[in-house]
Amino acid sequence: MKRGHAEILGTHQPEHQRITNLVQSTDQAAHRAIGVAAALVTTWITLRKGGCR
């Protein structure tokens, strides 16, 4: 049976592991985007109300 380069190098991952890695990466990206959006909204609100004190 012929082995692929991933198996020879020991980097072969089962299908469920690849899916898990994809979900984790997507989750991290979503949290980062939410954090950036929250910072932008907070800054916008602060600057918008800055002259109304």
PLY file of the C-alpha trace (Angstrom):
ply
format ascii 1.0
element vertex 53
property float x
property float y
property float z
element edge 52
property int vertex1
property int vertex2
end_header
0.00 0.00 0.00
1.40 3.37 -1.03
1.68 5.97 1.73
1.13 9.69 1.19
3.66 12.33 2.18
1.59 13.35 5.20
1.76 9.85 6.61
5.49 9.58 5.97
6.14 12.89 7.72
3.81 11.98 10.57
1.50 14.94 9.90
-1.49 12.91 8.79
-4.62 13.90 10.73
-7.88 12.01 10.84
-10.88 13.73 9.28
-12.47 14.60 12.63
-9.23 16.24 13.78
-9.12 18.46 10.67
-12.75 19.48 11.26
-11.99 20.23 14.92
-9.02 22.38 13.92
-11.15 24.26 11.40
-13.87 24.93 13.98
-11.30 26.14 16.53
-9.68 28.46 14.01
-13.06 29.85 12.97
-14.04 30.33 16.62
-10.82 32.23 17.36
-11.31 34.46 14.31
-14.91 35.18 15.32
-13.88 36.16 18.86
-11.15 38.42 17.49
-13.59 40.12 15.12
-16.15 40.61 17.90
-13.47 42.13 20.13
-12.39 44.57 17.42
-15.99 45.53 16.69
-16.69 46.11 20.39
-13.60 48.32 20.69
-14.66 50.35 17.66
-18.21 50.83 18.93
-16.95 51.83 22.38
-14.54 54.35 20.85
-17.25 55.73 18.56
-19.72 56.16 21.45
-17.07 57.82 23.62
-16.02 60.26 20.91
-19.60 60.99 19.86
-20.66 61.91 23.38
-17.38 63.66 24.20
-18.79 67.18 23.84
-21.98 66.55 25.84
-20.51 66.43 29.34
0 1
1 2
2 3
3 4
4 5
5 6
6 7
7 8
8 9
9 10
10 11
11 12
12 13
13 14
14 15
15 16
16 17
17 18
18 19
19 20
20 21
21 22
22 23
23 24
24 25
25 26
26 27
27 28
28 29
29 30
30 31
31 32
32 33
33 34
34 35
35 36
36 37
37 38
38 39
39 40
40 41
41 42
42 43
43 44
44 45
45 46
46 47
47 48
48 49
49 50
50 51
51 52
